[in-house]
């Protein structure tokens, strides 16, 4: 079964599942590249912007604003990213005007904050532990990442749950395996933090029509 996945947190259980599911053909990319694949896993924002469905949510509680939402400048990972879309929506929701400044990787976002170039930052759990409200919840998103499934969903559910369980059984080995298989280089501490801190699982997206409108308004989705 071909599954197309963005090389972010949504892909980690899928990477691990390839160790047990030999028929799993995992391809890193975007759903718009291979819309006919059995499943397409990405951030919920990216799925919507690609005109895809959210059939399941697989990652919850990933991003947050630190130390609190304030300006005049907020550091954000990549213009047009899910972080960018969601923080724009939140700023409008609370009526705060702020300048967004961008970095190309998550550690650099934190560095902008630490250097005083920004007064707050959108971070994820790979960079810093967080207890409190998450950005996805604040803007009414059903989660952070998920998938469109073009067929019987049971295979995807089984594969994803298997990957989560593999990480639980042997975390150190799982971190090494994910780090070696990802098409991008990431610190092992970052991968460890994601695997141990985010809420992985198979969740229903519920009625997410309002969130579709949020993405269309702030992210240029279809």
MARVO-828938 format. One record per residue: y, z, x of N, C-alpha, C in turn. Coordinates in pm, whole numbers, padded with zeros to 5 digits, always signed. Each point is the difference from the previous one (the first is absolute). Example, Ala and Ser with C-alpha at 12.3 -4.5 7.8 and 13.67 -1.06 7.14 Angstrom:
BEGIN
-00569+00780+01319+00119+00000-00089+00120+00000+00090;+00105-00072-00035+00119+00006+00082+00109+00073-00077;
This chain:
BEGIN
-00120+00000+00085+00120+00000-00085+00125+00000+00088;+00089-00092-00026+00123-00005+00079+00107+00089-00062;+00051+00091+00081+00111+00085-00040+00115-00022+00097;+00114-00036-00052+00121-00018+00081+00080+00129-00006;+00036+00054+00114+00072+00128+00003+00115-00005+00099;+00111+00059-00039+00109+00022+00095-00046+00105+00101;+00042-00011+00125-00050+00092+00104+00068+00136+00002;+00024+00055-00119+00060+00131-00012-00102+00102-00047;+00045+00116-00048-00093+00105-00043-00102-00044-00103;+00035-00096-00086-00093-00046-00102-00127-00058+00061;+00010-00051+00123-00114-00068+00062-00097+00094+00072;+00040+00122+00029-00083+00085+00086-00139+00025-00058;-00014+00041-00127-00135+00016-00054-00080-00131-00002;+00067-00113-00020-00069-00128+00000-00053-00034+00139;+00080+00029+00102-00045-00021+00138-00126+00082+00025;+00003+00125-00038-00114+00088+00023-00122-00044-00080;+00021-00053-00118-00112-00042-00085-00075-00119+00058;+00065-00079+00087-00070-00114+00061-00117+00047+00085;-00004+00125+00036-00111+00052+00080-00128+00012-00083;+00016+00015-00131-00117+00017-00087-00023-00119-00093;+00105-00074-00031-00012-00115-00090+00013-00128+00082;-00113-00056+00038-00001-00118+00086+00049-00124-00072;-00002+00003-00133+00047-00115-00076+00150+00007-00029;+00067+00101+00052+00144+00015-00019+00074-00083+00104;+00070-00100-00046+00079-00088+00087+00146+00044-00012;+00044+00083+00092+00136+00055-00004+00093-00087+00082;+00104-00051-00066+00098-00087+00064+00137+00065-00011;+00071+00011+00110+00134+00058-00004+00102-00107-00036;+00081+00032-00101+00101-00096-00042+00062+00044-00131;+00063-00096-00067+00066+00023-00127-00073-00073-00111;+00009+00052-00120-00067-00062-00113+00045-00141-00028;+00127-00028+00031+00051-00135-00022-00067-00101+00091;-00062+00047+00110-00070-00090+00092-00134-00044-00057;-00069+00091-00066-00133-00029-00056-00014+00063-00139;+00070-00056-00098+00000+00060-00133-00138-00002-00068;-00091-00082+00049-00132-00009-00061-00102+00095+00056;+00041+00086+00094-00094+00096+00059-00051+00096-00107;-00115+00061+00027-00058+00094-00096+00099+00113-00031;+00066+00052+00104+00099+00106-00021+00112-00014+00101;+00117+00047-00040+00119-00003+00086+00059+00140-00002;+00008+00062+00118+00047+00138+00012+00131+00003+00078;+00097+00070-00056+00133+00002+00063+00079+00115-00063;+00125+00014+00042+00087+00094-00070+00020-00050-00142;+00023+00091-00093+00022-00041-00138+00123-00088-00012;+00100+00028+00079+00121-00080+00000-00030-00144+00042;-00081-00016+00104-00034-00134+00048-00086-00075-00101;-00093+00070-00064-00082-00066-00102+00088-00057-00110;+00093+00082-00048+00088-00045-00108+00088-00116+00047;+00052+00008+00120+00087-00107+00050-00076-00130+00020;-00131+00010+00019-00083-00121+00013-00051-00050-00134;+00042+00065-00108-00043-00041-00132-00142+00040-00032;-00051+00104+00065-00138+00044-00019-00007+00123-00088;-00118+00026-00053-00022+00118-00083-00026+00123+00088;+00018+00115-00061-00048+00125+00060-00118+00045-00085;-00120-00029+00046-00120+00038-00074-00043+00143+00033;+00019+00040+00124-00030+00138+00041+00107+00046+00099;+00027+00129-00003+00084+00065+00102-00094+00071+00096;+00023-00016+00130-00090+00059+00100+00068+00101+00092;+00131-00003+00006+00075+00093+00087+00114+00060-00081;+00010+00132+00001+00111+00069-00064+00067+00093+00102;+00127+00028-00026+00076+00096+00081+00002-00040+00148;+00073-00106+00028+00008-00054+00136+00139+00017+00060;+00105-00032-00076+00136-00002+00056+00089+00106-00064;+00097+00044+00079+00092+00104-00048+00132-00012+00074;+00103+00065-00054+00131+00003+00065+00013+00132+00073;+00043-00006+00126+00009+00120+00085+00136+00005+00070;+00062+00117+00014-00041+00129-00056+00036+00014-00148;+00096-00081-00044+00037-00007-00142+00080-00128-00018;+00018-00041-00123+00073-00123-00026+00150+00023+00016;+00057-00061+00103+00143+00013+00025+00046-00114+00091;+00128-00028-00005+00060-00104+00082+00089+00060+00106;+00082-00084+00062+00031-00137-00044-00101-00106+00044;-00095+00034+00093-00095-00100+00047-00143+00052-00015;-00088-00088-00046-00141+00034-00018-00084-00099+00081;-00090+00051+00083-00087-00085+00082-00123-00040-00082;-00036-00129+00009-00108-00056-00080-00083-00096+00085;-00129-00007-00028-00088-00093+00070+00011-00139-00062;+00051-00093+00073+00003-00143-00030+00067-00037-00133;+00098-00085+00012+00066-00056-00117-00103-00078-00084;-00001+00025-00130-00092-00068-00089-00135+00067-00016;-00025+00106+00077-00126+00073-00010-00005+00082-00128;-00119+00057-00029-00011+00088-00116+00096+00118+00013;+00013+00053+00122+00093+00111+00022+00142-00040-00037;+00039-00120+00036+00134-00050-00029+00022-00014-00150;-00098-00060-00069+00011-00019-00145+00011+00134-00072;-00087+00094+00038-00004+00128-00072+00124+00085+00026;+00052-00001+00123+00118+00082+00026+00122-00059-00070;+00008-00132-00011+00111-00061-00075-00005+00043-00147;-00121+00001-00053-00015+00042-00140+00039+00146-00018;-00040+00084+00095+00032+00142-00011+00150+00025+00013;+00065-00070+00091+00144+00017+00017+00075-00033-00128;-00041-00108-00065+00063-00035-00128-00029+00105-00107;-00123+00049+00001-00040+00096-00103+00082+00128+00007;+00030+00047+00123+00074+00125+00015+00150-00023+00017;+00040-00128+00010+00143-00030+00012+00060+00028+00135;-00078-00015+00106+00049+00025+00136+00024-00132+00071;+00116-00013+00060+00032-00118+00082-00027+00034+00146;-00079-00083+00068-00032+00024+00139-00031-00132+00069;+00025-00006+00129-00034-00117+00080-00143+00015+00051;-00080-00106-00015-00136+00001+00051-00004-00068+00137;-00060+00069+00097-00017-00059+00132-00149-00010+00029;-00041-00107+00067-00141-00035+00006-00058+00009+00141;-00129+00030+00003-00076+00002+00125-00130-00076-00021;-00060-00048+00109-00119-00084-00010-00131+00078+00002;+00005+00131+00024-00122+00079-00006+00036+00141-00047;-00103+00071-00048+00025+00132-00059+00055+00102+00098;-00053+00011+00122+00059+00097+00094+00148-00025+00027;+00041-00127+00002+00141-00031+00024+00088+00046-00115;-00055+00001-00121+00076+00051-00115+00033+00148+00023;-00100+00076+00044+00023+00143+00028+00097+00017+00116;-00009-00087+00099+00092+00008+00115+00145-00021-00042;+00023-00092-00093+00137-00022-00049+00056+00128-00062;-00086+00072-00068+00042+00127-00060+00026+00104+00108;-00092+00012+00092+00012+00101+00106+00121-00024+00090;+00036-00127+00020+00114-00033+00085+00134+00012-00072;-00005+00028-00131+00123+00013-00076+00056-00131-00051;-00075-00111+00017+00046-00128-00051-00014-00009-00151;-00082+00089-00057-00017+00009-00145-00005+00146-00039;+00035+00027-00124+00002+00138-00049-00128+00035-00077;-00074-00102-00041-00131+00020-00062-00083-00124+00026;-00130+00010-00028-00090-00112+00032-00113-00006-00100;-00047-00122-00024-00123-00020-00077-00115-00002+00101;-00088+00098-00010-00112+00013+00093-00132-00009-00077;-00110-00014+00076-00129+00012-00066-00083+00107+00071;-00114+00034-00059-00079+00112+00050-00063-00025+00136;-00001-00125+00044-00049-00026+00135+00095+00054+00107;+00126+00014-00037+00103+00044+00095+00023+00150-00008;-00002+00054-00120+00038+00139-00019-00071+00057-00123;-00042+00124+00009-00061+00066-00115+00109+00035-00100;-00036+00001-00128+00100+00023-00104-00059+00078-00116;+00073+00096-00047-00035+00072-00122+00120-00011-00094;-00021-00062-00113+00111-00018-00091-00015-00128-00078;+00111-00055-00047-00003-00120-00082-00016-00125+00086;-00072-00097-00054-00022-00125+00071+00082-00111-00065;+00040-00094+00082+00089-00107-00044-00059-00079-00116;-00130-00029+00007-00064-00076-00106+00015+00068-00136;-00023+00132+00000+00011+00076-00125+00142+00000-00054;+00097+00008+00089+00140+00011-00042+00051-00126-00070;-00062-00115+00029+00045-00125-00063-00100-00052-00103;-00100+00082-00034-00093-00038-00105-00109-00096+00039;-00030-00008+00128-00111-00085+00045-00133+00072-00026;-00105-00074-00035-00130+00065-00024-00071+00041+00128;+00057-00032+00114-00058+00035+00129+00069-00078+00108;-00063-00005+00117+00058-00071+00113-00068-00133+00026;-00134-00003-00008-00076-00120+00031-00112-00018-00102;-00050-00121-00008-00108-00027-00093-00055-00139+00019;-00063-00053-00104-00064-00131+00015-00008-00074-00132;+00005-00133+00011-00043-00088-00108-00144-00038+00028;-00086+00008-00101-00142-00031+00016-00035-00117-00091;-00046-00108+00060-00033-00121-00075-00150-00006-00027;-00048+00086-00084-00143+00005-00027-00039+00141-00041;-00129+00026+00004-00050+00133-00034+00057+00101+00099;+00070+00103-00049+00066+00093+00093-00095+00095+00071;-00125+00009-00043-00088+00104+00053-00023-00013+00150;-00015-00123+00047-00020-00019+00145+00117+00055+00078;+00122-00031-00043+00118+00051+00070+00003+00152-00004;-00028+00056-00116-00001+00146-00014-00101+00063+00095;-00119-00057+00004-00105+00055+00087+00040-00010+00148;+00052-00115+00037+00041-00023+00139+00111+00098+00040;+00099+00013-00085+00115+00084+00035-00040+00146+00011;-00081+00046-00095-00046+00139+00006-00087+00024+00123;-00080-00099+00038-00083+00013+00120+00087+00016+00124;+00108-00077+00009+00090+00012+00113+00066+00136+00009;+00040+00053-00114+00060+00135-00004-00101+00103+00049;-00126-00014-00044-00104+00096+00038-00033-00010+00149;+00001-00119+00054-00025-00017+00144+00103+00075+00082;+00127-00008-00042+00106+00073+00071-00021+00150-00009;-00047+00047-00112-00023+00144-00017-00116+00049+00086;-00101-00083+00017-00119+00042+00075+00028+00013+00149;+00076-00093+00054+00025+00002+00145+00140-00055+00025;+00099+00088-00007+00139-00043+00006+00034-00064+00134;-00040+00060+00111+00036-00053+00132-00054-00140+00020;-00124-00021-00039-00061-00132+00012+00070-00100-00092;+00036+00045-00120+00069-00088-00094+00136-00043+00053;+00072+00091+00061+00132-00032+00056-00014-00108+00107;-00096+00016+00090-00021-00098+00106-00037-00136-00058;-00086+00000-00102-00046-00126-00058+00116-00074-00066;+00080+00072-00078+00115-00063-00065+00099-00052+00104;+00028+00079+00101+00096-00041+00104-00045-00127+00070;-00130-00012+00023-00053-00117+00071-00006-00125-00086;-00011+00017-00131-00015-00114-00091+00132-00050-00057;+00101+00084-00002+00129-00043-00054+00060-00113+00084;+00067-00097-00062+00064-00107+00077+00134+00043+00061;+00041+00122-00025+00123+00054+00058-00035+00128+00075;+00076+00030+00102-00025+00120+00080+00073+00119-00063;-00075+00106-00025+00058+00121-00056-00050+00121+00078;+00084+00102+00018-00047+00123+00064-00113+00062-00082;-00099+00053+00070-00112+00063-00070+00045+00119-00084;+00103+00070+00044+00052+00112-00079+00053-00047-00134;+00061-00116-00002+00051-00056-00125-00115-00027-00096;-00106-00063+00049-00116-00031-00083-00066+00130-00048;-00012+00097+00088-00057+00129-00038+00080+00063-00114;+00131+00000+00014+00085+00061-00102-00016-00068-00135;-00006-00132+00001-00018-00074-00125-00134+00036-00064;-00106-00004+00078-00134+00025-00054-00016+00142-00055;+00073+00094+00055-00018+00140-00041+00106+00049-00098;+00110-00072-00015+00110+00051-00082+00021-00072-00132;-00021-00131-00005+00029-00071-00125-00111+00025-00102;+00029-00027-00124-00099+00013-00108-00071-00133-00019;-00114-00014+00068-00083-00119-00018-00091+00019-00121;-00029-00108-00069-00092+00007-00113+00008-00127-00081;-00064+00002-00116+00008-00110-00096+00065+00056-00126;+00121-00046-00029+00077+00052-00112+00041-00115-00093;+00015+00032-00126+00052-00099-00095+00151-00012+00018;+00054-00122-00005+00145-00014+00010+00073+00039-00128;-00073+00011-00111+00066+00027-00126+00092-00114-00041;+00097+00031-00082+00098-00100-00044+00112-00004+00104;+00000-00106+00081+00096-00006+00111+00109-00105-00023;+00021-00037-00126+00099-00104-00028+00141+00039+00043;+00036+00125-00015+00134+00041+00043+00015-00010+00151;-00108+00027+00073+00007-00012+00145+00013-00147+00043;-00062-00090-00075+00017-00143+00028+00147-00037-00008;+00070+00053-00098+00142-00030-00015+00081+00059+00116;-00040+00117+00048+00066+00059+00116-00013-00092+00121;-00121-00050+00024-00023-00087+00116+00078-00131-00016;+00001-00053-00119+00075-00125-00025+00149+00021+00027;+00051+00114-00039+00144+00025+00014+00040+00023+00145;-00084+00075+00074+00041+00041+00134-00073-00073+00113;-00100-00078-00037-00075-00066+00107-00021-00148-00017;+00062-00058-00101-00013-00145-00015-00139-00045-00039;-00078+00088-00070-00135-00037-00040+00001-00108-00107;-00119-00059-00021-00011-00109-00097+00003+00054-00142;
